[in-house]
Amino acid sequence: MSAVLVLEDGRVFRGEPYGAVGETFGEAVFATGMTGYQETLTDPSYRGQIVCMTAPHIGNTGVNDEDDESERIWVNGYVVRDPARRPSNWRSKRGLDEQLASQGIVGIAGVDTRALTRHLRERGAMRCGISNVDGADADELLAKVRQSPSMVGADYVADVTTRRPYVVRADGEPRFTVAAIDLGIKRNTPRSFARRGITTHVLPAYVTTQELVTLAPDGVFLSNGPGDPATTDAVVQLTKGVLDAGIPLFGICFGNQVLGRALGFGTYKLTFGHRGINQPVQDRATGKVEVTAHNHGFAVDAPLDRVSDTPYGRVEVSHVGLNDDVVEGLVCRDVPAFSVQYHPEAAAGPHDASYLFDRFVALMEERNA
């Protein structure tokens, strides 16, 4: 049995079936991490995307029951070069191929992922389709790809947000309470808060400002998530309510884009985005370079060369991506709010950015002093 991957510009890659049998469509992107594929697959930020892994060997450590970042796999499809024939790790419970098949995730193996990655870097992320059914026809698949929805204008937050609030308790004596707006939150975020004595109330994305204020949190957190930030008008209004109330606010990834919009900045789609665990970012205040974990295809359009005057006072770009000068963080000088475009909670990845949770704690301490 063979499999085929077709990009919307007509480029065709052939390989072997991997995971579930069927057809799938989404935005073709590449992720550069050499490890952490289980976290990537279960990160809700990848909703709507077909992920090509640039590392050639995938599945070596199998799949365990502890490292999932959510309750399911969220990618629309999966592309690998050399899948492990047999997983080898003391924590492994099953193989990756088995896990993908059990959750209906269509994939393709044996692909020249280096060539696919170079194509996406040159042409940009684009729609694609995978078919690993008998008799799959590349021309027919291409027609379906070109009829599939674009990531621009895609609203996936409703798909990934929690349906009901839940609480993750602080480890030991609680110091603060944080309301986390679930735009596609990963499990390691509440755990990161818990280790710092913070109880986290994880709330649906469309919680009202009144419901949020009634909870009386010490801080508000805007999580990562998928889709086009231009579709998040309700969450932007909620964020404005938090800024108006003077509640300390911390956003990451999609949350950075939401805060940017609330402050009056625009957003735009990157050519091929940043995905992986080895992205260099500079903290402009200290000059320190952090190696960070990313998954974003959109960015905030804010000036790098000056302080911006916004409805909420002065705002600066706090962090910048060293590969392409993309805005990687915002800090408000007149209200207690800041954000970064990357993932300080990354489980399988660098921990250079974990200090940002402590910075958020400091904001809450200052407000409660």
C-alpha positions as CSV (number, residue, x, y, z in Angstrom):
1,M,0.0,0.0,0.0
2,S,1.3,3.5,-0.8
3,A,0.5,7.0,0.4
4,V,0.6,10.4,-1.1
5,L,1.0,14.0,0.2
6,V,-0.1,16.8,-2.1
7,L,0.6,20.5,-1.5
8,E,-1.8,23.2,-2.8
9,D,0.9,24.4,-5.3
10,G,0.8,20.9,-6.9
11,R,4.0,19.5,-5.4
12,V,3.6,15.8,-4.7
13,F,5.4,13.6,-2.1
14,R,5.0,9.8,-2.0
15,G,5.5,7.4,0.8
16,E,4.0,4.7,3.0
17,P,0.9,4.7,5.2
18,Y,1.5,5.7,8.8
19,G,-1.1,5.8,11.5
20,A,-4.8,5.6,10.5
21,V,-5.9,4.8,7.0
22,G,-7.9,7.6,5.2
23,E,-7.6,11.2,3.9
24,T,-6.9,14.3,5.8
25,F,-6.4,18.0,5.1
26,G,-4.8,20.9,6.9
27,E,-2.0,23.5,6.8
28,A,1.4,21.9,6.1
29,V,4.0,23.1,8.6
30,F,7.3,21.8,9.9
31,A,8.5,21.3,13.5
32,T,12.2,21.3,14.2
33,G,12.3,19.5,17.6
34,M,14.5,16.4,17.8
35,T,12.5,15.1,20.7
36,G,9.1,15.7,22.3
37,Y,6.9,14.5,19.5
38,Q,4.3,13.3,22.1
39,E,3.9,16.8,23.4
40,T,3.7,18.2,19.9
41,L,1.0,15.9,18.9
42,T,-1.1,16.6,22.0
43,D,-0.6,20.4,21.9
44,P,-4.0,22.0,21.0
45,S,-2.1,24.8,19.2
46,Y,-1.5,22.4,16.3
47,R,-5.3,22.1,15.6
48,G,-5.8,22.4,11.8
49,Q,-2.2,21.6,10.9
50,I,-0.4,18.7,9.2
51,V,3.0,18.5,10.9
52,C,6.2,17.5,9.1
53,M,8.9,16.5,11.6
54,T,12.3,17.6,10.4
55,A,14.1,15.1,12.6
56,P,14.6,11.9,10.6
57,H,13.9,9.3,13.3
58,I,10.5,9.6,15.0
59,G,8.9,7.2,17.5
60,N,12.0,5.8,19.0
61,T,10.7,6.2,22.6
62,G,7.2,5.2,21.9
63,V,4.2,6.7,23.7
64,N,3.6,6.8,27.5
65,D,0.7,7.8,29.6
66,E,2.3,10.7,31.4
67,D,3.5,13.2,28.7
68,D,0.3,14.1,26.9
69,E,-0.3,17.9,27.1
70,S,-4.1,17.4,26.6
71,E,-6.7,14.6,26.4
72,R,-6.1,13.8,22.7
73,I,-3.9,14.2,19.6
74,W,-4.8,17.5,17.9
75,V,-2.8,17.5,14.7
76,N,-4.8,17.0,11.5
77,G,-2.0,14.8,10.0
78,Y,1.5,13.6,10.6
79,V,4.5,13.4,8.2
80,V,7.8,11.5,9.1
81,R,10.8,10.2,7.3
82,D,12.0,7.1,9.2
83,P,9.5,5.8,11.8
84,A,10.8,3.6,14.6
85,R,10.3,-0.1,13.8
86,R,10.2,-0.8,17.6
87,P,10.0,1.7,20.5
88,S,12.6,1.4,23.2
89,N,12.0,3.2,26.5
90,W,11.2,2.1,30.0
91,R,8.1,4.4,30.1
92,S,6.7,3.4,26.7
93,K,3.3,1.8,26.7
94,R,2.7,1.5,22.9
95,G,4.2,2.5,19.6
96,L,3.5,5.9,18.0
97,D,2.0,4.3,14.9
98,E,-0.5,2.4,17.1
99,Q,-1.3,5.6,19.0
100,L,-2.0,7.6,15.8
101,A,-4.1,4.8,14.4
102,S,-6.2,4.5,17.6
103,Q,-7.1,8.2,17.4
104,G,-7.8,8.3,13.7
105,I,-4.8,10.4,12.8
106,V,-3.8,9.9,9.2
107,G,-0.1,10.0,8.4
108,I,2.6,9.3,5.9
109,A,6.1,7.9,6.3
110,G,9.1,7.5,4.1
111,V,8.8,11.1,2.9
112,D,11.9,13.2,2.1
113,T,11.1,15.6,5.0
114,R,14.2,17.7,4.3
115,A,12.9,18.4,0.8
116,L,9.4,19.1,2.1
117,T,10.7,21.5,4.7
118,R,12.9,23.4,2.2
119,H,9.9,23.7,0.0
120,L,7.8,25.2,2.8
121,R,10.6,27.6,3.8
122,E,10.8,28.8,0.2
123,R,7.1,28.9,-0.7
124,G,5.5,29.3,2.8
125,A,3.2,27.2,4.8
126,M,0.2,26.1,2.7
127,R,-2.7,23.8,2.5
128,C,-2.1,20.1,1.9
129,G,-3.7,16.7,1.9
130,I,-2.6,13.2,2.8
131,S,-4.2,10.0,1.4
132,N,-3.1,6.5,2.2
133,V,-6.1,4.7,0.9
134,D,-5.8,2.2,-2.0
135,G,-5.8,3.9,-5.4
136,A,-5.3,7.4,-4.1
137,D,-5.0,9.8,-7.0
138,A,-2.8,12.9,-6.7
139,D,-4.9,15.0,-9.0
140,E,-8.1,14.3,-7.2
141,L,-6.5,15.0,-3.9
142,L,-5.1,18.3,-5.2
143,A,-8.6,19.4,-6.1
144,K,-9.8,18.6,-2.6
145,V,-6.8,20.4,-1.0
146,R,-7.7,23.6,-3.0
147,Q,-11.3,23.4,-1.7
148,S,-10.2,23.0,2.0
149,P,-10.3,25.9,4.4
150,S,-7.3,28.3,4.9
151,M,-5.6,29.0,8.2
152,V,-6.3,32.7,7.6
153,G,-9.6,33.4,9.2
154,A,-9.7,30.0,11.0
155,D,-11.4,30.1,14.5
156,Y,-10.3,26.9,16.3
157,V,-10.5,28.2,19.9
158,A,-14.1,26.9,20.3
159,D,-12.8,23.4,19.4
160,V,-10.0,23.2,21.9
161,T,-11.2,25.2,24.9
162,T,-12.5,23.4,28.0
163,R,-16.3,23.0,28.2
164,R,-16.4,23.6,31.9
165,P,-14.1,25.3,34.5
166,Y,-11.7,23.2,36.5
167,V,-9.2,23.8,39.2
168,V,-5.5,22.7,39.6
169,R,-4.5,23.2,43.2
170,A,-1.2,24.7,44.4
171,D,1.5,22.5,45.7
172,G,1.5,23.1,49.4
173,E,0.2,26.3,50.9
174,P,-1.5,28.5,48.2
175,R,-0.1,31.9,47.7
176,F,-2.2,33.2,44.8
177,T,-5.1,32.3,42.6
178,V,-4.8,32.7,38.8
179,A,-7.6,32.6,36.3
180,A,-6.3,30.9,33.1
181,I,-8.3,31.6,30.0
182,D,-8.1,28.3,28.0
183,L,-7.4,29.1,24.4
184,G,-5.7,25.7,24.0
185,I,-3.9,25.4,27.3
186,K,-1.2,22.7,27.9
187,R,-1.2,20.7,31.1
188,N,2.3,21.8,32.0
189,T,1.1,25.4,32.5
190,P,-1.1,24.8,35.6
191,R,1.7,22.5,36.9
192,S,4.2,25.3,36.5
193,F,1.9,27.6,38.5
194,A,1.3,24.9,41.1
195,R,5.0,24.5,41.8
196,R,5.0,28.2,42.6
197,G,2.2,28.0,45.1
198,I,-0.5,29.1,42.7
199,T,-4.0,27.6,42.4
200,T,-5.2,27.8,38.8
201,H,-8.8,28.1,37.8
202,V,-8.9,27.1,34.1
203,L,-11.8,28.8,32.4
204,P,-13.5,28.4,29.0
205,A,-12.3,30.9,26.4
206,Y,-15.7,32.7,26.3
207,V,-16.0,33.4,30.0
208,T,-17.6,36.8,30.6
209,T,-15.7,39.7,32.2
210,Q,-18.3,39.7,35.0
211,E,-17.7,36.0,35.7
212,L,-14.0,36.6,35.7
213,V,-14.2,39.6,38.1
214,T,-16.5,37.6,40.4
215,L,-13.8,35.0,40.8
216,A,-11.5,37.8,42.1
217,P,-8.2,36.3,40.8
218,D,-4.8,37.7,41.8
219,G,-3.8,37.4,38.1
220,V,-5.1,36.4,34.7
221,F,-3.3,34.1,32.3
222,L,-3.9,34.0,28.5
223,S,-2.9,30.6,27.1
224,N,-1.5,29.3,23.9
225,G,-3.9,28.2,21.2
226,P,-4.6,27.6,17.5
227,G,-6.0,29.6,14.6
228,D,-6.0,33.2,13.4
229,P,-5.9,35.7,16.2
230,A,-8.0,38.1,14.1
231,T,-11.0,35.9,15.0
232,T,-10.7,36.4,18.8
233,D,-12.9,39.5,19.2
234,A,-14.6,38.1,22.4
235,V,-11.4,37.2,24.1
236,V,-9.9,40.6,23.1
237,Q,-12.8,42.4,24.8
238,L,-12.3,40.2,27.9
239,T,-8.6,41.1,27.9
240,K,-9.5,44.8,27.7
241,G,-11.7,44.3,30.8
242,V,-8.8,42.7,32.7
243,L,-6.5,45.7,31.7
244,D,-9.2,48.1,32.8
245,A,-9.5,46.4,36.1
246,G,-5.7,46.5,36.7
247,I,-5.4,42.8,37.3
248,P,-1.9,41.4,36.6
249,L,-1.9,39.7,33.2
250,F,0.5,37.2,31.6
251,G,0.0,35.8,28.0
252,I,1.9,33.3,26.0
253,C,1.9,32.4,22.3
254,F,-1.7,32.9,21.1
255,G,-2.2,34.9,24.3
256,N,0.5,37.3,23.2
257,Q,-1.4,38.0,20.0
258,V,-4.6,38.5,21.9
259,L,-2.9,41.0,24.2
260,G,-1.4,42.7,21.2
261,R,-4.8,43.1,19.7
262,A,-6.3,44.4,23.0
263,L,-3.5,47.1,23.1
264,G,-4.4,48.2,19.5
265,F,-1.8,46.4,17.4
266,G,-2.5,44.3,14.4
267,T,-1.5,40.7,13.7
268,Y,-0.3,39.1,10.5
269,K,0.5,35.6,9.1
270,L,4.2,34.5,9.0
271,T,5.5,32.9,5.8
272,F,6.2,29.6,7.5
273,G,6.0,30.3,11.2
274,H,8.1,29.1,14.1
275,R,7.7,25.5,15.4
276,G,10.1,23.6,17.5
277,I,12.2,23.7,20.7
278,N,15.3,25.5,19.4
279,Q,14.3,29.1,18.5
280,P,16.6,31.9,19.7
281,V,15.0,34.9,21.3
282,Q,16.6,37.9,22.8
283,D,15.4,39.7,25.9
284,R,15.9,43.3,24.9
285,A,16.1,44.5,28.5
286,T,19.1,42.3,29.4
287,G,20.5,41.3,26.1
288,K,20.3,37.6,27.2
289,V,19.5,35.1,24.4
290,E,17.1,32.3,25.3
291,V,16.6,29.1,23.4
292,T,12.9,28.7,23.4
293,A,10.0,26.4,22.3
294,H,7.6,27.8,19.7
295,N,4.4,27.0,17.8
296,H,3.0,29.9,16.0
297,G,2.1,31.0,12.4
298,F,0.9,34.5,13.2
299,A,2.7,37.4,15.0
300,V,2.0,40.8,16.5
301,D,2.7,43.8,14.3
302,A,4.3,46.2,16.7
303,P,7.3,48.6,16.1
304,L,10.7,47.4,17.4
305,D,12.3,50.8,17.3
306,R,10.2,52.8,19.7
307,V,7.8,52.8,22.7
308,S,4.2,52.8,21.5
309,D,1.4,54.9,23.0
310,T,-1.7,52.8,23.4
311,P,-5.1,53.2,25.2
312,Y,-3.4,51.5,28.2
313,G,-0.3,53.6,28.2
314,R,3.2,52.9,27.1
315,V,4.0,49.5,25.5
316,E,7.4,48.1,24.4
317,V,8.5,45.1,22.5
318,S,10.3,43.2,25.2
319,H,11.6,40.2,23.2
320,V,12.6,39.7,19.6
321,G,13.3,36.6,17.5
322,L,16.9,36.5,16.3
323,N,16.2,34.5,13.1
324,D,13.8,37.0,11.6
325,D,13.2,40.0,14.0
326,V,9.6,38.9,14.8
327,V,8.0,40.4,17.9
328,E,8.4,37.8,20.6
329,G,7.1,39.7,23.6
330,L,5.3,42.8,24.9
331,V,5.5,44.6,28.1
332,C,3.2,47.3,29.4
333,R,4.8,50.1,31.4
334,D,1.7,51.7,32.9
335,V,-0.5,48.6,33.6
336,P,0.6,45.2,35.0
337,A,0.7,43.2,31.9
338,F,3.2,41.4,29.7
339,S,3.4,38.5,27.2
340,V,5.7,36.4,25.1
341,Q,5.2,34.6,21.8
342,Y,6.8,31.4,23.0
343,H,6.2,28.6,25.5
344,P,7.9,28.9,28.9
345,E,6.1,25.8,30.1
346,A,7.6,23.6,27.4
347,A,7.9,20.0,28.8
348,A,10.1,18.5,26.2
349,G,12.4,21.4,25.6
350,P,14.5,24.2,27.0
351,H,13.8,25.8,30.3
352,D,15.5,29.2,29.6
353,A,12.1,31.0,29.8
354,S,10.8,29.5,33.1
355,Y,11.7,32.8,34.8
356,L,8.6,34.4,33.2
357,F,6.4,32.5,35.7
358,D,8.4,34.1,38.5
359,R,8.0,37.5,36.8
360,F,4.2,37.0,36.9
361,V,4.4,36.1,40.6
362,A,6.3,39.3,41.2
363,L,3.5,41.3,39.5
364,M,0.9,39.7,41.8
365,E,3.1,40.3,44.9
366,E,3.4,43.9,44.0
367,R,-0.3,44.3,43.5
368,N,-1.0,42.6,46.9
369,A,1.7,44.4,48.8
